Amino acid sequence: MYINDVHIMGYVLIAFIGALVGYFLNWANERLSEEKSVFSMDFFSERKNIKINPMLIIVTALVFVGILYTFGFEYSFERNINLFKFLLLAPMLISALVIDYKLQIIPNRLNLTIFEIGLVFAFLSGIFINYNVAINMLLGCLVGGGIFLLITLLGRINCRQRSNGLWRC
């Protein structure tokens, strides 16, 4: 059976991978909020102490299935760049959402990682898809950075302190 030209086992496989990523996101959210290293050997020793968040696992699996349904799967790398991009960025955005909801901060390491992956995919899009797409992505990056700088400057004027998580108002 095929849904959107993707075999049903593709959806089952991507849901399973999404559930594993959701389990890892639970660990990563705790480590990022404590400002500790995410990729460490503590994952194997402290795994029993982690409280499992089934909602995060289910949401991540459903987001992965939705991404596969939206973009489909082709048998060439250049046609799957958008699929890979969103499969990598979606867990990071979910993690940013969860940490921001709990602590009202977004860790700088997470922001920089999202930025770096976005630059890599802009470069790959310029090589494989279209040069104009890469230019539009980089221009969007500049506009977003300018807006972020403007928010930082306005927050600094308003609070008379450093804003964006460096000093809290």
VENWOSUL-V481079 format. One record per residue. N is the residue number from 1. RES is the residue in one small letter. PSI is psi in whole degrees, 0 to 359 (999 if undefined). Layout:
# VENWOSUL-V481079
n & res & psi
N & RES & PSI
N & RES & PSI
This chain:
# VENWOSUL-V481079
n & res & psi
1 & m & 137
2 & y & 132
3 & i & 119
4 & n & 40
5 & d & 27
6 & v & 132
7 & h & 149
8 & i & 330
9 & m & 335
10 & g & 319
11 & y & 320
12 & v & 317
13 & l & 316
14 & i & 329
15 & a & 321
16 & f & 316
17 & i & 320
18 & g & 323
19 & a & 320
20 & l & 319
21 & v & 322
22 & g & 321
23 & y & 318
24 & f & 325
25 & l & 324
26 & n & 315
27 & w & 315
28 & a & 323
29 & n & 319
30 & e & 317
31 & r & 321
32 & l & 322
33 & s & 333
34 & e & 0
35 & e & 43
36 & k & 169
37 & s & 135
38 & v & 313
39 & f & 93
40 & s & 171
41 & m & 352
42 & d & 339
43 & f & 323
44 & f & 331
45 & s & 324
46 & e & 9
47 & r & 330
48 & k & 338
49 & n & 353
50 & i & 131
51 & k & 121
52 & i & 134
53 & n & 95
54 & p & 331
55 & m & 319
56 & l & 320
57 & i & 315
58 & i & 317
59 & v & 317
60 & t & 317
61 & a & 319
62 & l & 323
63 & v & 318
64 & f & 317
65 & v & 319
66 & g & 322
67 & i & 317
68 & l & 320
69 & y & 321
70 & t & 314
71 & f & 343
72 & g & 183
73 & f & 128
74 & e & 166
75 & y & 24
76 & s & 146
77 & f & 317
78 & e & 336
79 & r & 346
80 & n & 12
81 & i & 316
82 & n & 323
83 & l & 311
84 & f & 322
85 & k & 312
86 & f & 331
87 & l & 333
88 & l & 322
89 & l & 332
90 & a & 315
91 & p & 326
92 & m & 322
93 & l & 324
94 & i & 318
95 & s & 317
96 & a & 321
97 & l & 314
98 & v & 315
99 & i & 320
100 & d & 323
101 & y & 320
102 & k & 315
103 & l & 355
104 & q & 33
105 & i & 157
106 & i & 120
107 & p & 141
108 & n & 325
109 & r & 323
110 & l & 317
111 & n & 315
112 & l & 324
113 & t & 318
114 & i & 318
115 & f & 315
116 & e & 318
117 & i & 323
118 & g & 320
119 & l & 319
120 & v & 316
121 & f & 331
122 & a & 319
123 & f & 315
124 & l & 324
125 & s & 323
126 & g & 326
127 & i & 310
128 & f & 323
129 & i & 289
130 & n & 137
131 & y & 324
132 & n & 328
133 & v & 317
134 & a & 321
135 & i & 317
136 & n & 322
137 & m & 317
138 & l & 323
139 & l & 322
140 & g & 323
141 & c & 317
142 & l & 318
143 & v & 317
144 & g & 319
145 & g & 322
146 & g & 319
147 & i & 319
148 & f & 319
149 & l & 318
150 & l & 317
151 & i & 319
152 & t & 315
153 & l & 318
154 & l & 323
155 & g & 325
156 & r & 322
157 & i & 317
158 & n & 317
159 & c & 346
160 & r & 22
161 & q & 177
162 & r & 136
163 & s & 189
164 & n & 41
165 & g & 351
166 & l & 312
167 & w & 139
168 & r & 142
169 & c & 999
